Amino acid sequence: MEELLKKRRTLQETMNFMAALSAGIEPILGRGANSMTMSAGRNLGRKFSEGARHTDDLLEAIEEVRRILVANSCLWGFEPFKPVDQHELVSVTENGARQVSLVFRDCMIRQALFRFGHPQQGSLCNMMYGFFAGALESIMGKKASLEIKHAGENACLKVLTVEA
Amino acid sequence: MLEMTIHEKACRGCQLCLDVCPTKCFTFNEETGKAVVAEVGNCIACLSCSYICPSGAISHANHHEVQNFYRNIHFSQRMEKFL
């Protein structure tokens, strides 16, 4: 138990360091900071999804991403969301891209940012965009983006778009 | 099921909740000059409305509260391999 508590403290310190690091590089690198974290996330997504099942179904691909995250001990709770007046979870844009809204609940990035008083939607949040882009490139073989539509105190709403 | 209520007497009609809600859960009643919950089914429980409301008029029930990862032993056990 003592060993676990020690590791818990280490985890907290690591995440706080990550938040401080991301907040520190943003004023120096500007938009480059987002590219850097996005790229790191994409590499991680590709690496984790190397042995993932391939599918062209967006909802199945999202489930595969969830499975990959769980298998790699990453607890990022998310779920597909649709407004009441929308019939299907997946919508298709004018240029044929498929979109689905995702609600992210338990997120250690958000918790780390709040603990240090950093704003949301910064470069560290962009890492998740990169992760989804990397993982979905492997699973579906298509380009994907994860746009932050709303960053809330208890949950975030993001829109996942997979190109046609 | 998630519940959301606006305490009518506390609401000042500032409409900040309408502005912050990403899923358009609220409407504004012009007659009473107060916000009302229009579609609770759209609520994602981000709690932004509740945090931004100057008079603390909005409350939620039966929703998922985020877990502080560093206070969760189960989480720490699973994250061990990254440390």
gemmi code that builds the backbone of each chain (N, CA, C; Angstrom):
import gemmi

chains = {
    "A": [
        ("MET", (0.833, -1.215, 0.000), (0.000, 0.000, 0.000), (0.867, 1.265, 0.000)),
        ("GLU", (1.922, 1.210, 0.783), (2.829, 2.373, 0.860), (3.459, 2.662, -0.505)),
        ("GLU", (3.793, 1.540, -1.201), (4.406, 1.655, -2.530), (3.419, 2.294, -3.515)),
        ("LEU", (2.168, 1.877, -3.381), (1.125, 2.411, -4.276), (0.900, 3.901, -4.021)),
        ("LEU", (0.873, 4.273, -2.765), (0.677, 5.682, -2.419), (1.837, 6.538, -2.933)),
        ("LYS", (3.017, 5.952, -2.903), (4.188, 6.653, -3.415), (4.036, 6.865, -4.920)),
        ("LYS", (3.560, 5.812, -5.599), (3.374, 5.909, -7.050), (2.280, 6.902, -7.390)),
        ("ARG", (1.263, 6.964, -6.545), (0.170, 7.909, -6.751), (0.686, 9.341, -6.677)),
        ("ARG", (1.545, 9.588, -5.719), (2.136, 10.926, -5.587), (2.991, 11.249, -6.815)),
        ("THR", (3.721, 10.237, -7.269), (4.575, 10.434, -8.446), (3.722, 10.775, -9.662)),
        ("LEU", (2.613, 10.060, -9.791), (1.705, 10.300, -10.916), (1.170, 11.725, -10.888)),
        ("GLN", (0.772, 12.147, -9.694), (0.246, 13.505, -9.547), (1.313, 14.540, -9.909)),
        ("GLU", (2.508, 14.309, -9.423), (3.597, 15.246, -9.711), (3.915, 15.271, -11.202)),
        ("THR", (3.887, 14.086, -11.824), (4.181, 14.006, -13.267), (3.157, 14.802, -14.061)),
        ("MET", (1.887, 14.621, -13.716), (0.830, 15.324, -14.453), (0.908, 16.832, -14.216)),
        ("ASN", (1.216, 17.226, -12.988), (1.353, 18.654, -12.708), (2.537, 19.244, -13.473)),
        ("PHE", (3.597, 18.448, -13.591), (4.758, 18.881, -14.360), (4.382, 19.033, -15.832)),
        ("MET", (3.614, 18.063, -16.338), (3.168, 18.111, -17.736), (2.358, 19.385, -18.001)),
        ("ALA", (1.457, 19.694, -17.052), (0.602, 20.880, -17.207), (1.454, 22.148, -17.194)),
        ("ALA", (2.422, 22.195, -16.290), (3.301, 23.368, -16.201), (4.152, 23.503, -17.463)),
        ("LEU", (4.624, 22.360, -17.953), (5.456, 22.341, -19.159), (4.655, 22.850, -20.363)),
        ("SER", (3.426, 22.350, -20.470), (2.605, 22.754, -21.620), (2.268, 24.237, -21.532)),
        ("ALA", (1.972, 24.722, -20.320), (1.660, 26.147, -20.155), (2.894, 27.002, -20.423)),
        ("GLY", (4.058, 26.449, -20.134), (5.303, 27.183, -20.320), (5.707, 27.303, -21.778)),
        ("ILE", (5.450, 26.238, -22.553), (5.897, 26.281, -23.958), (4.955, 27.091, -24.846)),
        ("GLU", (3.703, 27.238, -24.400), (2.730, 27.948, -25.243), (3.131, 29.389, -25.554)),
        ("PRO", (3.546, 30.200, -24.536), (3.929, 31.584, -24.860), (5.186, 31.663, -25.722)),
        ("ILE", (6.048, 30.637, -25.619), (7.314, 30.669, -26.366), (7.100, 30.206, -27.810)),
        ("LEU", (6.418, 29.084, -27.943), (6.274, 28.502, -29.279), (5.020, 28.953, -30.017)),
        ("GLY", (4.073, 29.536, -29.298), (2.815, 29.950, -29.935), (2.068, 28.743, -30.471)),
        ("ARG", (1.627, 28.829, -31.717), (0.852, 27.723, -32.292), (1.695, 26.461, -32.469)),
        ("GLY", (2.998, 26.655, -32.469), (3.899, 25.505, -32.605), (3.756, 24.523, -31.453)),
        ("ALA", (3.361, 25.023, -30.287), (3.186, 24.151, -29.124), (2.080, 23.122, -29.391)),
        ("ASN", (1.014, 23.580, -30.031), (-0.087, 22.666, -30.359), (0.375, 21.596, -31.339)),
        ("SER", (1.163, 21.999, -32.320), (1.656, 21.037, -33.311), (2.522, 19.987, -32.637)),
        ("MET", (3.319, 20.448, -31.680), (4.234, 19.540, -31.000), (3.480, 18.477, -30.194)),
        ("THR", (2.498, 18.939, -29.408), (1.759, 17.982, -28.579), (0.851, 17.111, -29.451)),
        ("MET", (0.335, 17.710, -30.525), (-0.521, 16.944, -31.439), (0.293, 15.811, -32.067)),
        ("SER", (1.506, 16.143, -32.459), (2.376, 15.155, -33.080), (2.734, 14.044, -32.084)),
        ("ALA", (2.996, 14.431, -30.834), (3.318, 13.440, -29.806), (2.128, 12.507, -29.583)),
        ("GLY", (0.923, 13.092, -29.540), (-0.295, 12.296, -29.363), (-0.513, 11.360, -30.538)),
        ("ARG", (-0.252, 11.854, -31.742), (-0.475, 11.021, -32.932), (0.480, 9.827, -32.954)),
        ("ASN", (1.719, 10.085, -32.568), (2.683, 8.981, -32.504), (2.241, 7.924, -31.496)),
        ("LEU", (1.729, 8.412, -30.360), (1.257, 7.492, -29.317), (0.053, 6.698, -29.832)),
        ("GLY", (-0.864, 7.389, -30.500), (-2.059, 6.730, -31.053), (-1.686, 5.665, -32.056)),
        ("ARG", (-0.720, 5.969, -32.918), (-0.270, 4.993, -33.929), (0.374, 3.782, -33.257)),
        ("LYS", (1.202, 4.090, -32.251), (1.938, 3.021, -31.570), (0.971, 2.083, -30.840)),
        ("PHE", (0.036, 2.670, -30.114), (-0.908, 1.857, -29.341), (-1.834, 1.033, -30.240)),
        ("SER", (-2.130, 1.551, -31.431), (-3.127, 0.866, -32.271), (-2.491, -0.018, -33.353)),
        ("GLU", (-1.241, -0.356, -33.162), (-0.556, -1.182, -34.168), (-1.280, -2.508, -34.424)),
        ("GLY", (-1.709, -3.151, -33.361), (-2.374, -4.453, -33.531), (-3.882, -4.353, -33.512)),
        ("ALA", (-4.420, -3.144, -33.701), (-5.872, -2.948, -33.575), (-6.627, -3.529, -34.772)),
        ("ARG", (-7.904, -3.829, -34.525), (-8.768, -4.381, -35.576), (-9.125, -3.266, -36.557)),
        ("HIS", (-9.054, -3.539, -37.843), (-9.383, -2.538, -38.848), (-10.881, -2.572, -39.162)),
        ("THR", (-11.455, -1.396, -39.299), (-12.879, -1.301, -39.637), (-13.143, 0.024, -40.355)),
        ("ASP", (-14.244, 0.048, -41.087), (-14.628, 1.304, -41.756), (-15.819, 1.948, -41.040)),
        ("ASP", (-16.341, 1.236, -40.039), (-17.481, 1.750, -39.275), (-16.961, 2.690, -38.174)),
        ("LEU", (-17.426, 3.943, -38.204), (-16.901, 4.944, -37.267), (-17.163, 4.574, -35.808)),
        ("LEU", (-18.368, 4.101, -35.519), (-18.696, 3.773, -34.122), (-17.876, 2.577, -33.628)),
        ("GLU", (-17.665, 1.620, -34.522), (-16.818, 0.466, -34.165), (-15.379, 0.927, -33.933)),
        ("ALA", (-14.939, 1.868, -34.762), (-13.573, 2.389, -34.625), (-13.411, 3.114, -33.291)),
        ("ILE", (-14.443, 3.844, -32.890), (-14.390, 4.551, -31.603), (-14.296, 3.541, -30.456)),
        ("GLU", (-15.075, 2.448, -30.571), (-15.012, 1.395, -29.547), (-13.618, 0.776, -29.502)),
        ("GLU", (-12.997, 0.658, -30.668), (-11.647, 0.093, -30.741), (-10.645, 1.039, -30.055)),
        ("VAL", (-10.840, 2.337, -30.261), (-9.965, 3.325, -29.587), (-10.137, 3.205, -28.067)),
        ("ARG", (-11.382, 3.055, -27.645), (-11.645, 2.908, -26.207), (-10.920, 1.653, -25.666)),
        ("ARG", (-11.029, 0.563, -26.441), (-10.395, -0.690, -26.019), (-8.868, -0.511, -25.932)),
        ("ILE", (-8.326, 0.209, -26.909), (-6.871, 0.459, -26.927), (-6.463, 1.255, -25.683)),
        ("LEU", (-7.249, 2.270, -25.366), (-6.931, 3.104, -24.196), (-6.970, 2.276, -22.915)),
        ("VAL", (-8.004, 1.449, -22.781), (-8.127, 0.605, -21.578), (-6.977, -0.395, -21.522)),
        ("ALA", (-6.685, -1.008, -22.671), (-5.608, -2.012, -22.723), (-4.263, -1.409, -22.353)),
        ("ASN", (-4.117, -0.118, -22.589), (-2.858, 0.547, -22.265), (-2.940, 1.374, -20.983)),
        ("SER", (-3.914, 1.016, -20.160), (-4.070, 1.629, -18.835), (-4.325, 3.132, -18.867)),
        ("CYS", (-4.889, 3.628, -19.966), (-5.240, 5.049, -20.026), (-6.728, 5.200, -19.748)),
        ("LEU", (-7.062, 5.803, -18.636), (-8.472, 5.928, -18.280), (-9.015, 7.280, -18.732)),
        ("TRP", (-9.427, 7.333, -19.979), (-10.073, 8.529, -20.494), (-11.503, 8.138, -20.823)),
        ("GLY", (-12.403, 8.489, -19.933), (-13.805, 8.096, -20.145), (-14.458, 8.992, -21.183)),
        ("PHE", (-14.913, 8.409, -22.273), (-15.647, 9.203, -23.267), (-16.793, 8.392, -23.815)),
        ("GLU", (-17.773, 9.080, -24.339), (-18.946, 8.399, -24.902), (-19.511, 9.211, -26.059)),
        ("PRO", (-20.056, 8.536, -27.076), (-20.677, 9.277, -28.176), (-21.918, 10.011, -27.674)),
        ("PHE", (-22.193, 11.157, -28.268), (-23.335, 11.971, -27.845), (-24.084, 12.479, -29.064)),
        ("LYS", (-25.396, 12.517, -28.944), (-26.188, 13.178, -29.989), (-27.283, 13.999, -29.335)),
        ("PRO", (-27.516, 15.204, -29.857), (-28.618, 16.014, -29.323), (-29.951, 15.319, -29.562)),
        ("VAL", (-30.948, 15.669, -28.783), (-32.251, 15.012, -28.862), (-32.857, 15.097, -30.270)),
        ("ASP", (-32.657, 16.241, -30.937), (-33.279, 16.404, -32.262), (-32.468, 15.794, -33.408)),
        ("GLN", (-31.365, 15.124, -33.075), (-30.567, 14.466, -34.118), (-30.895, 12.973, -34.097)),
        ("HIS", (-31.106, 12.370, -35.274), (-31.569, 10.977, -35.309), (-30.446, 9.968, -35.107)),
        ("GLU", (-29.315, 10.196, -35.755), (-28.219, 9.228, -35.699), (-27.018, 9.830, -34.969)),
        ("LEU", (-26.206, 8.947, -34.381), (-24.988, 9.430, -33.714), (-24.007, 10.013, -34.727)),
        ("VAL", (-23.932, 9.351, -35.880), (-22.986, 9.796, -36.910), (-23.715, 10.649, -37.942)),
        ("SER", (-23.162, 11.828, -38.214), (-23.742, 12.676, -39.253), (-22.720, 12.833, -40.379)),
        ("VAL", (-23.219, 13.154, -41.563), (-22.338, 13.298, -42.727), (-22.368, 14.749, -43.182)),
        ("THR", (-21.193, 15.324, -43.382), (-21.118, 16.732, -43.809), (-21.296, 16.829, -45.331)),
        ("GLU", (-21.315, 18.064, -45.821), (-21.530, 18.291, -47.264), (-20.448, 17.637, -48.117)),
        ("ASN", (-19.218, 17.627, -47.587), (-18.133, 17.039, -48.384), (-17.909, 15.550, -48.092)),
        ("GLY", (-18.893, 14.937, -47.436), (-18.850, 13.479, -47.251), (-18.103, 13.006, -46.016)),
        ("ALA", (-17.596, 13.947, -45.215), (-16.891, 13.543, -43.989), (-17.913, 13.094, -42.940)),
        ("ARG", (-17.530, 12.101, -42.149), (-18.423, 11.624, -41.083), (-18.051, 12.273, -39.753)),
        ("GLN", (-19.061, 12.676, -39.008), (-18.826, 13.367, -37.733), (-19.592, 12.707, -36.598)),
        ("VAL", (-18.965, 12.673, -35.445), (-19.662, 12.209, -34.243), (-19.188, 13.066, -33.065)),
        ("SER", (-20.126, 13.441, -32.209), (-19.766, 14.213, -31.015), (-19.366, 13.245, -29.903)),
        ("LEU", (-18.327, 13.615, -29.173), (-17.875, 12.777, -28.054), (-17.833, 13.620, -26.780)),
        ("VAL", (-18.335, 13.036, -25.702), (-18.269, 13.713, -24.396), (-17.172, 13.044, -23.578)),
        ("PHE", (-16.191, 13.839, -23.172), (-15.095, 13.316, -22.350), (-15.364, 13.673, -20.892)),
        ("ARG", (-15.352, 12.663, -20.039), (-15.669, 12.923, -18.623), (-14.386, 12.876, -17.767)),
        ("ASP", (-14.031, 11.716, -17.244), (-12.818, 11.655, -16.419), (-11.598, 11.889, -17.305)),
        ("CYS", (-10.866, 12.957, -17.021), (-9.718, 13.293, -17.856), (-8.606, 13.812, -16.959)),
        ("MET", (-7.476, 13.129, -16.973), (-6.420, 13.573, -16.052), (-5.752, 14.855, -16.529)),
        ("ILE", (-5.873, 15.154, -17.824), (-5.327, 16.427, -18.303), (-6.111, 17.579, -17.682)),
        ("ARG", (-7.453, 17.474, -17.738), (-8.295, 18.532, -17.166), (-8.008, 18.724, -15.679)),
        ("GLN", (-7.881, 17.598, -14.972), (-7.630, 17.669, -13.528), (-6.289, 18.334, -13.238)),
        ("ALA", (-5.286, 17.993, -14.047), (-3.962, 18.582, -13.840), (-3.990, 20.082, -14.134)),
        ("LEU", (-4.704, 20.475, -15.188), (-4.795, 21.895, -15.542), (-5.473, 22.687, -14.430)),
        ("PHE", (-6.564, 22.134, -13.909), (-7.302, 22.834, -12.851), (-6.455, 22.972, -11.591)),
        ("ARG", (-5.689, 21.947, -11.315), (-4.890, 21.964, -10.093), (-3.858, 23.088, -10.130)),
        ("PHE", (-3.380, 23.369, -11.322), (-2.381, 24.423, -11.465), (-2.994, 25.748, -11.900)),
        ("GLY", (-4.284, 25.762, -12.164), (-4.951, 26.991, -12.581), (-4.671, 27.366, -14.020)),
        ("HIS", (-4.362, 26.372, -14.853), (-4.117, 26.653, -16.266), (-5.421, 26.618, -17.045)),
        ("PRO", (-5.495, 27.393, -18.123), (-6.725, 27.354, -18.931), (-6.830, 26.060, -19.735)),
        ("GLN", (-8.063, 25.709, -20.092), (-8.289, 24.523, -20.915), (-8.095, 24.872, -22.393)),
        ("GLN", (-8.243, 23.880, -23.218), (-8.120, 23.983, -24.682), (-6.724, 24.401, -25.124)),
        ("GLY", (-5.731, 24.113, -24.303), (-4.352, 24.455, -24.657), (-3.662, 23.300, -25.351)),
        ("SER", (-2.334, 23.354, -25.346), (-1.568, 22.365, -26.106), (-1.707, 20.948, -25.542)),
        ("LEU", (-1.885, 20.838, -24.222), (-2.001, 19.498, -23.636), (-3.308, 18.822, -24.078)),
        ("CYS", (-4.362, 19.629, -24.198), (-5.643, 19.090, -24.681), (-5.493, 18.616, -26.125)),
        ("ASN", (-4.603, 19.272, -26.857), (-4.386, 18.922, -28.254), (-3.754, 17.550, -28.424)),
        ("MET", (-3.163, 17.048, -27.357), (-2.543, 15.729, -27.404), (-3.603, 14.657, -27.674)),
        ("MET", (-4.793, 14.880, -27.099), (-5.886, 13.913, -27.299), (-6.347, 13.931, -28.752)),
        ("TYR", (-6.337, 15.128, -29.347), (-6.653, 15.257, -30.776), (-5.683, 14.375, -31.561)),
        ("GLY", (-4.397, 14.514, -31.243), (-3.369, 13.739, -31.914), (-3.562, 12.251, -31.706)),
        ("PHE", (-3.921, 11.869, -30.480), (-4.093, 10.445, -30.193), (-5.199, 9.842, -31.063)),
        ("PHE", (-6.337, 10.536, -31.126), (-7.457, 10.037, -31.937), (-7.076, 10.012, -33.414)),
        ("ALA", (-6.378, 11.060, -33.861), (-5.983, 11.122, -35.274), (-5.070, 9.947, -35.612)),
        ("GLY", (-4.103, 9.681, -34.752), (-3.169, 8.583, -34.976), (-3.846, 7.226, -34.941)),
        ("ALA", (-4.686, 7.041, -33.919), (-5.352, 5.748, -33.751), (-6.328, 5.488, -34.903)),
        ("LEU", (-7.092, 6.499, -35.295), (-8.074, 6.288, -36.365), (-7.406, 6.148, -37.736)),
        ("GLU", (-6.252, 6.755, -37.891), (-5.503, 6.545, -39.142), (-5.134, 5.072, -39.276)),
        ("SER", (-4.753, 4.465, -38.154), (-4.391, 3.043, -38.180), (-5.627, 2.156, -38.348)),
        ("ILE", (-6.696, 2.498, -37.633), (-7.878, 1.625, -37.622), (-8.698, 1.769, -38.903)),
        ("MET", (-8.919, 3.004, -39.344), (-9.788, 3.233, -40.504), (-9.007, 3.576, -41.787)),
        ("GLY", (-7.746, 3.921, -41.608), (-6.937, 4.295, -42.770), (-7.340, 5.643, -43.350)),
        ("LYS", (-7.927, 6.490, -42.505), (-8.373, 7.810, -42.981), (-7.921, 8.901, -42.023)),
        ("LYS", (-7.855, 10.132, -42.535), (-7.475, 11.258, -41.689), (-8.633, 11.630, -40.765)),
        ("ALA", (-8.288, 11.974, -39.546), (-9.325, 12.337, -38.585), (-8.893, 13.561, -37.786)),
        ("SER", (-9.873, 14.317, -37.317), (-9.566, 15.455, -36.440), (-10.532, 15.443, -35.263)),
        ("LEU", (-10.082, 15.965, -34.144), (-10.916, 16.008, -32.943), (-10.957, 17.456, -32.454)),
        ("GLU", (-12.034, 18.136, -32.791), (-12.147, 19.562, -32.450), (-12.824, 19.731, -31.092)),
        ("ILE", (-12.250, 20.603, -30.276), (-12.863, 20.860, -28.964), (-13.984, 21.879, -29.153)),
        ("LYS", (-15.200, 21.421, -28.972), (-16.340, 22.328, -29.134), (-16.609, 23.085, -27.835)),
        ("HIS", (-16.442, 22.390, -26.731), (-16.665, 23.043, -25.437), (-15.809, 22.361, -24.367)),
        ("ALA", (-15.085, 23.158, -23.600), (-14.302, 22.614, -22.497), (-14.969, 23.025, -21.194)),
        ("GLY", (-15.578, 22.073, -20.535), (-16.317, 22.375, -19.313), (-15.565, 21.937, -18.068)),
        ("GLU", (-16.128, 22.271, -16.912), (-15.497, 21.940, -15.642), (-15.628, 20.456, -15.304)),
        ("ASN", (-16.712, 19.840, -15.792), (-16.976, 18.445, -15.438), (-16.962, 17.517, -16.652)),
        ("ALA", (-17.013, 18.088, -17.843), (-16.982, 17.296, -19.079), (-16.637, 18.211, -20.245)),
        ("CYS", (-16.086, 17.609, -21.294), (-15.772, 18.378, -22.501), (-16.516, 17.765, -23.682)),
        ("LEU", (-16.945, 18.616, -24.599), (-17.630, 18.137, -25.802), (-16.706, 18.349, -26.989)),
        ("LYS", (-16.428, 17.258, -27.695), (-15.522, 17.341, -28.854), (-16.217, 16.740, -30.072)),
        ("VAL", (-15.807, 17.208, -31.237), (-16.397, 16.685, -32.476), (-15.313, 15.945, -33.253)),
        ("LEU", (-15.552, 14.669, -33.459), (-14.615, 13.838, -34.210), (-15.046, 13.805, -35.673)),
        ("THR", (-14.151, 14.203, -36.562), (-14.457, 14.212, -37.996), (-13.497, 13.272, -38.719)),
        ("VAL", (-14.057, 12.371, -39.492), (-13.231, 11.460, -40.299), (-13.476, 11.787, -41.759)),
        ("GLU", (-12.416, 12.101, -42.464), (-12.552, 12.506, -43.870), (-13.068, 11.367, -44.740)),
        ("ALA", (-13.709, 11.741, -45.822), (-14.321, 10.740, -46.721), (-13.235, 9.912, -47.406)),
    ],
    "B": [
        ("MET", (-31.541, 9.092, -14.172), (-31.484, 10.062, -15.260), (-31.085, 11.450, -14.726)),
        ("LEU", (-30.315, 12.144, -15.526), (-29.813, 13.456, -15.103), (-30.964, 14.452, -14.896)),
        ("GLU", (-30.847, 15.220, -13.844), (-31.856, 16.264, -13.585), (-31.158, 17.618, -13.502)),
        ("MET", (-31.820, 18.631, -14.019), (-31.252, 19.984, -13.946), (-32.376, 20.946, -13.549)),
        ("THR", (-32.118, 21.767, -12.572), (-33.152, 22.713, -12.145), (-32.591, 24.129, -12.029)),
        ("ILE", (-33.436, 25.082, -12.369), (-33.080, 26.495, -12.174), (-33.978, 27.028, -11.077)),
        ("HIS", (-33.365, 27.545, -10.051), (-34.163, 28.118, -8.964), (-34.668, 29.480, -9.427)),
        ("GLU", (-35.955, 29.517, -9.689), (-36.554, 30.673, -10.359), (-36.314, 31.988, -9.611)),
        ("LYS", (-36.398, 31.920, -8.298), (-36.238, 33.163, -7.520), (-34.798, 33.667, -7.569)),
        ("ALA", (-33.860, 32.732, -7.735), (-32.445, 33.135, -7.741), (-32.007, 33.664, -9.103)),
        ("CYS", (-32.656, 33.210, -10.171), (-32.236, 33.605, -11.528), (-32.451, 35.106, -11.744)),
        ("ARG", (-31.380, 35.772, -12.254), (-31.471, 37.218, -12.507), (-31.667, 37.524, -13.988)),
        ("GLY", (-31.731, 36.502, -14.783), (-31.973, 36.697, -16.219), (-30.787, 37.227, -16.985)),
        ("CYS", (-29.579, 36.927, -16.529), (-28.373, 37.438, -17.199), (-28.081, 36.681, -18.496)),
        ("GLN", (-28.630, 35.514, -18.650), (-28.492, 34.663, -19.851), (-27.089, 34.102, -20.066)),
        ("LEU", (-26.257, 34.141, -19.032), (-24.916, 33.558, -19.179), (-25.004, 32.056, -19.437)),
        ("CYS", (-25.997, 31.422, -18.841), (-26.157, 29.974, -19.032), (-26.482, 29.655, -20.495)),
        ("LEU", (-27.281, 30.517, -21.109), (-27.613, 30.314, -22.525), (-26.372, 30.444, -23.393)),
        ("ASP", (-25.514, 31.406, -23.011), (-24.293, 31.625, -23.797), (-23.296, 30.485, -23.653)),
        ("VAL", (-23.179, 29.934, -22.434), (-22.112, 28.959, -22.177), (-22.508, 27.534, -22.566)),
        ("CYS", (-23.787, 27.234, -22.566), (-24.217, 25.846, -22.823), (-23.901, 25.436, -24.270)),
        ("PRO", (-23.102, 24.354, -24.444), (-22.734, 23.943, -25.806), (-23.831, 23.164, -26.511)),
        ("THR", (-24.838, 22.719, -25.772), (-25.862, 21.859, -26.388), (-27.265, 22.478, -26.331)),
        ("LYS", (-27.304, 23.778, -26.062), (-28.557, 24.541, -26.106), (-29.661, 23.930, -25.228)),
        ("CYS", (-29.328, 23.773, -23.970), (-30.303, 23.197, -23.036), (-31.295, 24.240, -22.512)),
        ("PHE", (-30.940, 25.522, -22.644), (-31.766, 26.569, -22.037), (-32.466, 27.443, -23.077)),
        ("THR", (-33.565, 28.031, -22.644), (-34.184, 29.107, -23.432), (-34.460, 30.246, -22.458)),
        ("PHE", (-34.792, 31.397, -23.024), (-35.055, 32.556, -22.173), (-36.535, 32.915, -22.275)),
        ("ASN", (-37.171, 32.984, -21.131), (-38.582, 33.355, -21.094), (-38.680, 34.886, -21.028)),
        ("GLU", (-39.117, 35.487, -22.122), (-39.176, 36.956, -22.207), (-40.183, 37.541, -21.207)),
        ("GLU", (-41.231, 36.793, -20.954), (-42.284, 37.300, -20.040), (-41.790, 37.412, -18.607)),
        ("THR", (-41.138, 36.336, -18.148), (-40.672, 36.345, -16.754), (-39.275, 36.959, -16.638)),
        ("GLY", (-38.557, 37.035, -17.781), (-37.188, 37.565, -17.762), (-36.217, 36.602, -17.101)),
        ("LYS", (-36.511, 35.296, -17.197), (-35.644, 34.288, -16.561), (-35.343, 33.137, -17.515)),
        ("ALA", (-34.238, 32.463, -17.247), (-33.862, 31.302, -18.064), (-34.679, 30.092, -17.634)),
        ("VAL", (-34.979, 29.247, -18.585), (-35.683, 27.994, -18.261), (-34.982, 26.823, -18.956)),
        ("VAL", (-35.105, 25.645, -18.353), (-34.530, 24.442, -18.964), (-35.455, 24.005, -20.085)),
        ("ALA", (-34.926, 24.014, -21.312), (-35.757, 23.649, -22.459), (-35.623, 22.172, -22.809)),
        ("GLU", (-34.387, 21.652, -22.758), (-34.163, 20.259, -23.166), (-33.081, 19.625, -22.305)),
        ("VAL", (-33.496, 18.996, -21.221), (-32.528, 18.394, -20.298), (-31.837, 17.195, -20.950)),
        ("GLY", (-32.474, 16.596, -21.939), (-31.895, 15.443, -22.647), (-30.616, 15.788, -23.384)),
        ("ASN", (-30.407, 17.062, -23.666), (-29.188, 17.482, -24.363), (-28.032, 17.750, -23.409)),
        ("CYS", (-28.311, 17.759, -22.113), (-27.282, 18.134, -21.132), (-26.180, 17.069, -21.056)),
        ("ILE", (-24.929, 17.496, -21.165), (-23.798, 16.568, -21.060), (-23.154, 16.620, -19.675)),
        ("ALA", (-23.759, 17.384, -18.781), (-23.265, 17.536, -17.397), (-21.842, 18.091, -17.345)),
        ("CYS", (-21.561, 19.072, -18.205), (-20.242, 19.727, -18.140), (-20.197, 20.679, -16.946)),
        ("LEU", (-21.372, 21.049, -16.471), (-21.560, 21.921, -15.297), (-21.074, 23.354, -15.500)),
        ("SER", (-20.816, 23.735, -16.757), (-20.360, 25.104, -17.015), (-21.421, 26.124, -16.603)),
        ("CYS", (-22.678, 25.798, -16.844), (-23.769, 26.714, -16.486), (-23.810, 26.938, -14.978)),
        ("SER", (-23.632, 25.831, -14.286), (-23.679, 25.875, -12.839), (-22.518, 26.707, -12.262)),
        ("TYR", (-21.330, 26.580, -12.889), (-20.161, 27.333, -12.433), (-20.257, 28.813, -12.792)),
        ("ILE", (-20.847, 29.096, -13.964), (-20.845, 30.490, -14.437), (-21.987, 31.313, -13.846)),
        ("CYS", (-23.040, 30.654, -13.399), (-24.211, 31.383, -12.890), (-23.830, 32.250, -11.678)),
        ("PRO", (-23.997, 33.566, -11.789), (-23.566, 34.462, -10.699), (-24.342, 34.244, -9.399)),
        ("SER", (-25.561, 33.748, -9.513), (-26.351, 33.558, -8.294), (-26.489, 32.088, -7.910)),
        ("GLY", (-25.735, 31.230, -8.554), (-25.765, 29.807, -8.191), (-27.150, 29.207, -8.288)),
        ("ALA", (-27.879, 29.622, -9.315), (-29.282, 29.205, -9.412), (-29.471, 27.838, -10.062)),
        ("ILE", (-28.416, 27.333, -10.711), (-28.579, 26.084, -11.466), (-27.960, 24.915, -10.705)),
        ("SER", (-28.729, 23.845, -10.582), (-28.185, 22.659, -9.905), (-28.485, 21.409, -10.717)),
        ("HIS", (-27.604, 20.430, -10.590), (-27.739, 19.156, -11.296), (-27.840, 18.016, -10.281)),
        ("ALA", (-28.485, 16.951, -10.703), (-28.551, 15.735, -9.870), (-28.423, 14.524, -10.780)),
        ("ASN", (-28.002, 13.413, -10.193), (-27.834, 12.133, -10.922), (-26.881, 12.259, -12.114)),
        ("HIS", (-25.780, 12.940, -11.930), (-24.814, 13.054, -13.010), (-23.456, 12.509, -12.552)),
        ("HIS", (-22.594, 12.262, -13.527), (-21.265, 11.727, -13.222), (-20.341, 12.869, -12.794)),
        ("GLU", (-19.737, 12.727, -11.634), (-18.773, 13.725, -11.166), (-17.378, 13.249, -11.547)),
        ("VAL", (-16.551, 14.129, -12.116), (-15.210, 13.704, -12.507), (-14.417, 13.234, -11.292)),
        ("GLN", (-13.533, 12.257, -11.555), (-12.726, 11.729, -10.469), (-11.337, 12.354, -10.518)),
        ("ASN", (-10.848, 12.758, -9.367), (-9.485, 13.260, -9.307), (-8.549, 12.076, -9.422)),
        ("PHE", (-7.832, 12.000, -10.544), (-7.038, 10.806, -10.833), (-6.018, 10.519, -9.751)),
        ("TYR", (-5.483, 11.588, -9.150), (-4.424, 11.371, -8.166), (-4.967, 10.955, -6.802)),
        ("ARG", (-6.283, 10.971, -6.669), (-6.852, 10.520, -5.394), (-7.507, 9.151, -5.543)),
        ("ASN", (-7.404, 8.596, -6.742), (-8.072, 7.335, -7.020), (-7.033, 6.208, -7.068)),
        ("ILE", (-7.091, 5.335, -6.090), (-6.111, 4.250, -5.980), (-6.174, 3.352, -7.223)),
        ("HIS", (-7.392, 3.047, -7.670), (-7.561, 2.172, -8.830), (-6.864, 2.764, -10.050)),
        ("PHE", (-7.040, 4.057, -10.206), (-6.419, 4.758, -11.339), (-4.894, 4.669, -11.230)),
        ("SER", (-4.390, 4.943, -10.045), (-2.943, 4.927, -9.842), (-2.360, 3.549, -10.127)),
        ("GLN", (-3.098, 2.495, -9.734), (-2.624, 1.134, -9.982), (-2.448, 0.895, -11.474)),
        ("ARG", (-3.403, 1.414, -12.258), (-3.374, 1.170, -13.696), (-2.311, 2.029, -14.396)),
        ("MET", (-1.995, 3.165, -13.798), (-1.039, 4.072, -14.433), (0.416, 3.750, -14.074)),
        ("GLU", (0.595, 2.736, -13.212), (1.935, 2.429, -12.707), (2.964, 2.270, -13.802)),
        ("LYS", (2.562, 1.642, -14.907), (3.562, 1.316, -15.922), (4.145, 2.551, -16.613)),
        ("PHE", (3.478, 3.702, -16.458), (4.010, 4.920, -17.072), (5.027, 5.621, -16.172)),
        ("LEU", (5.114, 5.165, -14.929), (5.969, 5.897, -13.978), (7.387, 5.313, -13.915)),
    ],
}
model = gemmi.Model(1)
for chain_id, residues in chains.items():
    chain = gemmi.Chain(chain_id)
    for i, (resn, *xyz) in enumerate(residues, 1):
        res = gemmi.Residue()
        res.name, res.seqid = resn, gemmi.SeqId(i, " ")
        for name, pos in zip(("N", "CA", "C"), xyz):
            atom = gemmi.Atom()
            atom.name, atom.element = name, gemmi.Element(name[0])
            atom.pos, atom.b_iso = gemmi.Position(*pos), 0.0
            res.add_atom(atom)
        chain.add_residue(res)
    model.add_chain(chain)
structure = gemmi.Structure()
structure.add_model(model)
structure.setup_entities()
